[in-house]
Amino acid sequence: MPIVKKTEYDHPRWQFNGHLQTIIPSIFRTSLPLPFERERVNTPDGDFLDLDWLKNDASKLVIISHGLEGNTRRPYMIGMARHFFLNGFDVLSWNYRGCGEEMNQKPIFYHSGATYDLDTVVTHAEPKYKEIYLIGFSLGGNLTLKYLGELRNRTPKIKKGIGISVPLDLESSSIKISTGENIIYAKRFLRTLKQKVVLKAQKFPNDIPLGILRNIKTLKDFDDHFTGPLHGFDDAHDYYEKNSSLKFLDKIEVPSLILNAQNDPFLSEKCFPVSLGRKLDLVWMEFPRTGGHVGFSPRKREDIYWSEKRAFEFITRDR
């Protein structure tokens, strides 16, 4: 039922394909300063997470999760945080392990299904608020939707969730981003991921097999040898199978929105499950024709990004 067929997004005419709609916002979008307050919280396993708060002394909180190799200060994160903050919400943006300004203290990093860390963030924040809303971009969207669909104790204060540019099926999306013209994105991610592995190996040489690093050519290779084994999975396939949010959508119990552009160069066909969407009562799927990956630039530079307006509309309207 909840397939949103009519969308209002209209891309700038000169951004005429999904690559431009992806790359231009990521490079040229400017971020206005915001009064972030940094807080470090400890995780149950003895590590830490760095949180960035925007506070209005509100009763409603939005928690925002970033994408692969992102952080709280990426323009798309600041844009979403700013829109909700200026409209009266408190906002909590958080850095995954190894994505803040300091490397984390355990051999593990972060991954697409590490919902235990999102749960730590939610549990830490929830006593101060009456309502909590979750928004995730890309990897963070998968994390958010998986968290909402898991069989775990979650606070009833979570009212809605949103995933933007979500690789709902991790394996097919990993293959797509590492082939053809999309490989430029995979190489960019691999460069910083490999740098982190080298730094991590200096502290945990027995846990990080650096010898294999030169043979890592794709994201799937990286997940086969690092992401999967480091986090308790057999290999990349096992990691993808157990963490793809597509498998958790039918268990989500709060109204949630998936916003994926059809020309997103990161997403496979399995990330547009229209037939499944027609069967779900609480998960809305909106698949605009254009928008790129974490793009959705406005026609006028000074305007609010369409994804931010759409997220705000979904969260604030009655349902």
C-alpha positions as CSV (number, residue, x, y, z in Angstrom):
1,M,0.0,0.0,0.0
2,P,2.5,2.8,1.0
3,I,4.1,3.3,-2.4
4,V,4.3,7.1,-3.0
5,K,3.8,7.4,-6.7
6,K,3.8,11.1,-7.1
7,T,6.9,13.0,-6.1
8,E,7.6,16.7,-6.3
9,Y,11.4,16.7,-6.7
10,D,12.7,18.6,-9.7
11,H,16.4,18.6,-10.2
12,P,18.4,21.5,-11.4
13,R,18.5,21.3,-15.2
14,W,22.2,21.4,-15.5
15,Q,22.5,18.4,-13.2
16,F,21.3,16.2,-16.0
17,N,22.2,12.7,-14.7
18,G,22.6,10.7,-11.5
19,H,26.4,11.2,-11.3
20,L,26.2,15.0,-11.4
21,Q,23.3,14.9,-8.9
22,T,25.5,12.9,-6.6
23,I,28.9,14.6,-7.0
24,I,27.9,18.3,-7.2
25,P,26.2,18.5,-3.7
26,S,29.0,16.5,-2.1
27,I,31.7,18.8,-3.4
28,F,30.2,22.2,-3.7
29,R,27.5,22.4,-1.0
30,T,28.5,24.9,1.6
31,S,27.8,24.3,5.3
32,L,26.7,27.1,7.6
33,P,28.1,27.1,11.1
34,L,25.9,25.6,13.8
35,P,26.3,25.6,17.6
36,F,27.2,21.9,18.0
37,E,28.0,20.6,21.4
38,R,30.3,17.6,21.4
39,E,29.7,14.7,23.9
40,R,31.6,11.5,24.2
41,V,29.7,8.4,25.4
42,N,31.2,5.0,26.4
43,T,30.0,1.9,24.8
44,P,29.2,-1.3,26.7
45,D,32.3,-3.0,25.3
46,G,34.7,-0.3,26.5
47,D,34.9,1.8,23.3
48,F,33.4,5.3,22.7
49,L,31.2,7.3,20.4
50,D,31.4,11.0,19.7
51,L,28.0,12.8,19.5
52,D,27.2,16.3,18.2
53,W,24.2,18.0,19.7
54,L,22.0,20.9,18.7
55,K,19.8,21.9,21.6
56,N,16.6,23.9,21.7
57,D,15.4,22.4,25.1
58,A,12.8,20.7,23.0
59,S,10.8,17.6,23.9
60,K,11.4,16.1,20.4
61,L,14.7,14.7,19.2
62,V,16.0,13.8,15.8
63,I,18.9,11.3,15.7
64,I,20.8,11.4,12.3
65,S,23.2,8.7,11.1
66,H,25.7,9.3,8.3
67,G,26.9,7.2,5.4
68,L,29.9,5.1,4.6
69,E,33.1,7.0,5.5
70,G,31.1,10.0,6.5
71,N,30.8,11.9,9.8
72,T,28.6,14.5,11.5
73,R,30.2,17.4,9.7
74,R,29.5,16.3,6.2
75,P,27.3,18.9,4.3
76,Y,24.3,16.6,4.0
77,M,24.4,15.9,7.7
78,I,24.7,19.5,8.6
79,G,21.9,20.4,6.2
80,M,19.4,18.0,7.7
81,A,20.4,18.9,11.2
82,R,20.1,22.6,10.5
83,H,16.6,22.3,9.0
84,F,15.2,20.4,12.0
85,F,17.1,22.6,14.5
86,L,15.8,25.8,13.0
87,N,12.3,24.4,13.2
88,G,12.5,23.7,16.9
89,F,13.8,20.2,17.3
90,D,16.8,19.0,19.3
91,V,19.2,17.2,17.0
92,L,21.8,14.5,17.7
93,S,24.2,13.6,15.0
94,W,26.7,10.9,15.8
95,N,30.0,9.6,14.5
96,Y,30.5,5.9,14.0
97,R,33.5,4.2,15.5
98,G,36.6,5.4,13.7
99,C,34.7,8.2,11.9
100,G,35.3,11.0,14.4
101,E,38.4,13.0,15.0
102,E,40.0,10.2,17.0
103,M,40.4,6.5,16.1
104,N,38.3,4.2,18.3
105,Q,39.9,1.9,20.9
106,K,38.8,-1.6,19.7
107,P,39.9,-3.7,16.7
108,I,36.4,-3.3,15.2
109,F,35.2,-0.3,13.2
110,Y,31.6,0.2,12.2
111,H,29.5,-1.5,9.6
112,S,26.1,-1.4,7.9
113,G,24.4,-3.5,10.5
114,A,26.1,-2.3,13.7
115,T,22.8,-1.4,15.4
116,Y,24.3,-2.0,18.8
117,D,25.9,1.4,18.5
118,L,22.8,3.1,17.4
119,D,21.0,1.5,20.3
120,T,23.7,2.9,22.7
121,V,23.0,6.4,21.2
122,V,19.2,6.1,21.5
123,T,19.4,4.7,25.0
124,H,21.7,7.5,26.1
125,A,19.5,10.2,24.7
126,E,16.0,8.9,25.4
127,P,15.4,9.9,29.1
128,K,15.4,13.6,28.1
129,Y,12.7,13.4,25.4
130,K,9.1,12.5,24.8
131,E,9.5,11.7,21.1
132,I,12.5,10.4,19.1
133,Y,12.8,10.3,15.3
134,L,15.5,8.5,13.4
135,I,17.0,9.6,10.0
136,G,19.8,7.8,8.2
137,F,21.7,8.4,5.0
138,S,23.0,5.6,2.8
139,L,24.8,3.1,5.2
140,G,23.1,5.0,8.0
141,G,19.7,4.5,6.4
142,N,20.3,0.7,6.3
143,L,21.4,0.9,9.9
144,T,18.3,2.8,10.9
145,L,15.8,0.5,9.1
146,K,17.5,-2.6,10.3
147,Y,17.4,-1.3,13.9
148,L,13.7,-0.5,13.6
149,G,13.0,-4.0,12.2
150,E,15.0,-6.0,14.7
151,L,13.6,-8.1,17.5
152,R,15.1,-6.1,20.3
153,N,13.9,-3.8,23.2
154,R,13.5,-0.3,21.8
155,T,12.1,2.7,23.6
156,P,8.5,3.4,22.6
157,K,9.5,7.0,22.3
158,I,10.7,6.3,18.8
159,K,7.9,7.5,16.6
160,K,9.1,7.4,13.0
161,G,12.1,6.5,10.9
162,I,13.6,7.7,7.6
163,G,16.2,6.2,5.3
164,I,17.6,8.2,2.4
165,S,19.5,6.7,-0.5
166,V,19.5,3.3,1.2
167,P,21.3,0.2,-0.1
168,L,18.5,-2.1,1.1
169,D,20.3,-5.1,-0.5
170,L,23.9,-4.7,0.5
171,E,25.4,-7.4,-1.8
172,S,23.9,-6.3,-5.1
173,S,24.6,-2.7,-4.3
174,S,28.3,-3.5,-3.4
175,I,28.6,-5.1,-6.8
176,K,27.0,-2.2,-8.6
177,I,29.2,0.5,-7.0
178,S,32.3,-1.5,-7.9
179,T,31.6,-2.0,-11.6
180,G,31.6,0.2,-14.7
181,E,31.5,3.9,-14.4
182,N,30.5,3.7,-10.7
183,I,33.9,2.3,-9.7
184,I,35.1,5.9,-9.1
185,Y,33.0,6.0,-6.0
186,A,34.3,2.6,-4.7
187,K,37.9,3.7,-5.2
188,R,37.3,6.8,-3.2
189,F,35.8,4.8,-0.3
190,L,38.5,2.2,-0.5
191,R,41.3,4.8,-0.2
192,T,40.1,6.1,3.2
193,L,39.1,2.6,4.4
194,K,42.6,1.3,3.7
195,Q,44.1,4.2,5.5
196,K,42.1,3.4,8.5
197,V,43.1,-0.2,8.4
198,V,46.8,0.8,8.3
199,L,46.3,3.0,11.4
200,K,44.3,0.3,13.2
201,A,47.0,-2.3,12.5
202,Q,49.6,-0.2,14.3
203,K,47.6,-0.7,17.5
204,F,46.2,-4.2,16.8
205,P,48.8,-6.0,14.6
206,N,47.5,-9.5,15.5
207,D,43.9,-8.6,14.5
208,I,44.5,-6.8,11.2
209,P,46.1,-8.8,8.4
210,L,47.9,-6.0,6.5
211,G,49.5,-8.4,4.1
212,I,46.3,-8.9,2.1
213,L,45.7,-5.1,1.7
214,R,47.4,-4.8,-1.6
215,N,45.0,-7.4,-3.1
216,I,41.9,-5.4,-2.1
217,K,40.4,-4.0,-5.3
218,T,36.7,-3.7,-4.6
219,L,34.4,-3.0,-1.6
220,K,33.4,-6.6,-1.6
221,D,37.1,-7.6,-1.3
222,F,37.4,-5.3,1.7
223,D,34.3,-6.7,3.3
224,D,35.5,-10.3,2.6
225,H,38.8,-9.8,4.4
226,F,38.1,-7.0,6.9
227,T,34.5,-5.9,7.6
228,G,33.1,-9.4,7.7
229,P,35.8,-11.2,9.8
230,L,36.5,-8.3,12.1
231,H,32.8,-8.1,13.1
232,G,32.1,-11.8,13.5
233,F,30.9,-12.8,10.0
234,D,32.3,-15.5,7.8
235,D,32.9,-13.3,4.7
236,A,31.3,-10.5,2.7
237,H,28.3,-12.7,1.7
238,D,27.5,-13.6,5.2
239,Y,27.9,-10.0,6.3
240,Y,25.6,-8.8,3.5
241,E,22.9,-11.5,4.1
242,K,22.6,-10.8,7.8
243,N,22.6,-7.0,7.7
244,S,20.6,-6.0,4.6
245,S,17.7,-3.9,5.9
246,L,15.5,-5.3,3.1
247,K,15.1,-8.4,5.3
248,F,13.8,-6.4,8.2
249,L,11.3,-4.1,6.6
250,D,8.3,-6.3,7.2
251,K,9.0,-6.2,10.9
252,I,9.1,-2.4,11.3
253,E,6.4,-1.2,13.7
254,V,6.6,2.6,13.4
255,P,5.8,4.7,10.3
256,S,9.0,4.8,8.2
257,L,10.0,6.3,4.8
258,I,12.5,5.1,2.3
259,L,13.6,7.8,-0.1
260,N,15.6,6.3,-3.0
261,A,16.2,8.0,-6.3
262,Q,15.9,5.7,-9.4
263,N,19.1,7.2,-10.9
264,D,21.2,6.6,-7.8
265,P,24.5,5.1,-9.0
266,F,25.0,3.3,-5.7
267,L,21.8,1.3,-5.7
268,S,20.8,-1.9,-7.4
269,E,17.4,-2.9,-8.6
270,K,16.8,-4.7,-5.4
271,C,16.8,-1.4,-3.6
272,F,13.4,-0.5,-5.2
273,P,11.2,-3.3,-3.8
274,V,7.8,-2.0,-5.1
275,S,6.0,-5.4,-4.8
276,L,7.1,-5.7,-1.1
277,G,6.1,-2.1,-0.5
278,R,2.5,-2.7,-1.6
279,K,2.2,-5.3,1.2
280,L,3.6,-3.2,4.0
281,D,1.4,-1.0,6.2
282,L,4.0,1.1,7.9
283,V,6.9,1.5,5.5
284,W,6.4,4.1,2.8
285,M,8.6,3.8,-0.3
286,E,9.2,6.9,-2.4
287,F,11.3,6.5,-5.5
288,P,11.6,9.8,-7.4
289,R,13.0,9.5,-10.9
290,T,16.0,11.6,-10.2
291,G,18.1,12.8,-7.2
292,G,21.3,10.8,-7.3
293,H,22.9,9.5,-4.2
294,V,22.3,11.7,-1.1
295,G,21.7,14.5,-3.6
296,F,18.3,16.1,-4.1
297,S,19.8,19.6,-4.7
298,P,17.3,22.5,-4.9
299,R,16.8,24.5,-8.1
300,K,18.0,27.6,-6.3
301,R,21.2,27.4,-4.3
302,E,19.7,29.2,-1.3
303,D,16.7,26.9,-1.0
304,I,16.3,23.9,1.3
305,Y,17.3,20.6,-0.1
306,W,14.3,18.5,-1.2
307,S,15.2,15.5,1.0
308,E,15.3,17.8,4.0
309,K,11.9,19.2,3.3
310,R,10.5,15.8,2.6
311,A,11.9,14.3,5.8
312,F,10.5,17.2,7.8
313,E,7.1,16.8,6.2
314,F,7.0,13.1,6.9
315,I,8.0,13.5,10.6
316,T,5.7,16.4,11.4
317,R,2.6,15.3,9.7
318,D,0.0,13.3,11.6
319,R,-0.2,9.6,10.7
